[in-house]
Amino acid sequence: MTVKAKRFRIGVEGATTDGREIQREWLVQMAASYNPTVYTALINLEHIKSYLPDSTLTATAR
């Protein structure tokens, strides 16, 4: 069964807050070469903290 997930943005071209620059060509190359059977995309929800020490809000979205 194929799971369809909501798409969301993980980056944009341009300057970063630490002074680096992300180029459009890098993003195009990453999208073209991404293979989900080789690389599992995980989103770290570290900005959402739980009050419990064994929080389920860790690396998710497998």
N, C-alpha and C positions, 0 to 999 in steps of 0.2 A: 504494500500500500504506500503510495507516494504522499508525503506530507507537504502541504503548501503553507509556507509561512509568510507572514507579512514582511515585505521588503523595507529596509530602512537604510539610511545613509551612515556610512562609517568614516567617510572622509571626503574632502573636497580639495580641488587644486588651489594653490595660493600659499600665502605666508602662514606659518604656524606661530603659536604663542612664544616658542623658544627661539625664534629667529630663522628656522629652516624654511625651505620652500618645497611644497609638493607639486610636482609637475603633472600636467594632464596626461602626458604619454606614459608615465609610470602607472597611473590608474587604469588606463586602457590596456596596458600590458598585463597587469595583475588580473583584470577581469577576463581577458582572453585566455590566460594560462591557468586559471583556477580550476581545480578538479576536486569536487567534494568527496570522491572516493579515496583521495590521497590526503587531503587536508580537511579536517573537521573544523568548521567554523564555530567558535565559541565566543560568547559575549560575556565579559566579566561585569557583573552588576555591583561592583565595589562601591559605587556611589549610593546604593541603597543598603543601608546598614540595618541589621536586626538587633533587637535587644537581647536575643538569645545567643549564647556562645556557639551553638551548633547550627548556625543559620543555614537555611537551604538556599539563600541568595548568594551563591558563589558562581563559578563558571557554569553557564547554562546554555540552552539553545543548541543542543546536539541534534 
